Amino acid sequence: MPPIHILADDRERPSSVIDALKQHDGVEVTLSHLELGDYLLDDRLLFERKTMHDFAASLKDGRLFAQGIRLAASPLHKAIILEGNARDLASCGIGREALQGALITLTLFLGIPLLRAADAQETARLMLYADIQFDRIAEQSAPRLFAGKRPRGKRKTQMRILQSLPGIGPGIAHSLLEQFGSVSAILTADEPALQGVAGIGAGRAKAIRWAVSEQLAEYGGNEFPRAWEPEKNAVP
C-alpha cells in the first residue's frame, strides 16, 4: 500500500492528532499553513477538526458558518470531524438545541458530512480509514465519483450554497453570481449592494446579512426574523 501523505495545518501543532497520525505505519505528516481545513490527505480529502469547545466558540463568535460555507464550496471531498463526548458538550456552554440547529445547517443545507470522534486517536483513525476507503471504492465500483470536479459541478455547489440563504431561489441565486462573480463576494456585500440585484429588496438584503453575520439561534424558539418571509411583489 502506498504511503498516505498528509498536510496538517500548523495551527494543529498543539493537538494530539498529529502524534496519533505519526504512530501509524505508512503515514507521512507535513506541517503547513492551510487556507481551508485542518488536514488534507493525498490532495483529495479535506477535514475540518473541531473539538466540542472549538465548535461552541466558533458558533458563538460567528466563524462557524463562514467556515462552513467556504468548506462547502471546495471541490475536494470534505467532512467535519466533531471530537468529544457528552461531558465536553455540557462544559462548553452551548445548549443542545443550538448545537443541533448548527448541525442541521452544516449537514442538511450546506451538504457537509459530519463525523464523530471520541478523542484525538479516533480522529486520526477516521481520517486514515476514509483515505483507505476512497481507494477501495474507486477501484471496485464508481471511479466517476472521484474524478476532478468540472466547472459545472462548482457552479452547482455555488447555487446550492446561495439557495440556503433566506428568500433566495434559483433565479435570484443566478443573478447574484452574475452580479458579484463569486459566493465570497456575495457573502461580504453590504445591504445596499445586495439591493442592486433584481428581486432583492430591503427585506431580503437584511435577511441575507442576518444569516451570514450572526450566530444561529436555538431552533426550538421563535428565532427567525420577519425578513425570512417572502417580500410582496418581489421577483421570484
Secondary structure, 3 states (H helix, E strand, C coil): CCCEEEEEEHHHCCCCHHHHHHCCCCEEEEEECCCCCCEEECCCEEEEEEEHHHHHHHHHCCHHHHHHHHHHHCCCEEEEEEECCHHHHHHCCCCHHHHHHHHHHHHHHCCCCEEEECCHHHHHHHHHHHHHHHHHHHHHCCHHHHCCCCHHHHHHHHHHHHHCCCCCCHHHHHHHHHHHCCHHHHHHCCHHHHCCCCCCCHHHHHHHHHHHHCCCCCCCCCCCCHHHCCCCCCCC
